[in-house]
Amino acid sequence: MLPEGVAYHASWMDSSGARCFQIMEAPHVESLASWISRWDDLVDFEIVPVLTSADFWSKAQSD
């Protein structure tokens, strides 16, 4: 059910089982829109864009 260009990497659950954290990779956050729309009637989403440590520090040094 993933849109083209979106990759699933892993899931983690909090210890109470109340929250699931999904690690997804997409070229941009808009790529996740169709995936989210397939599930948003069942769950709430919070999208948090992240970088690898190497990408973060490379960007920080060039700023």
N, C-alpha and C positions, 0 to 999 in steps of 0.2 A: 504493500500500500504506500510505499515511499515514492514521491515524485522523482523524476529523473534529476540526477545531480546531487541528491540528498543521501547521505550515508548514516546508518545507525552504527554506533560503536559499542555502547554498553548501557546498562541500567543499574542503579543502586536504589535500595529502599532504606528509608529511615528505620530505626529500631522498633518503632511502634507500628510500622506498616501503613502509616497514614500518607506518606509522600513517596513518590517515585521520581528519581532524577535520571533523565535520559540524556546521554551524550550523543549529539547528532552533529554531522558536518555538512555544511551547505555553502555554496559560493556567496550567498548573501541571505539575510534574514527573510526576505520576501519569498525565497525558495521554499521555506517551511509552511507558507500560508495554506496550500492545498492539503498538506498532511494534517495540520492543525484543524482545518475545517472538517475533516473526517472524524475527529474525536472530540471537538469542543462541546458537544451535547452531553458528554459523559465526564469530562475532566476539565479543570481549569489549567491554563498554561501560563508560565512565566518564562520568557525568553531572555537569557543572559548571554550575550556574545562574549567569547573569551578568545585569548591568543595562547599559543604555546609560550613557555618561558623564553625560549630563544627569540621568537618573533616579537614578544613584548620588549625585551632588552634591546634588540636591534632597532626597533622603532623609537624607544626612549633615547637611545644614543644619537639618533639622527635628528631629533627634535631640538 
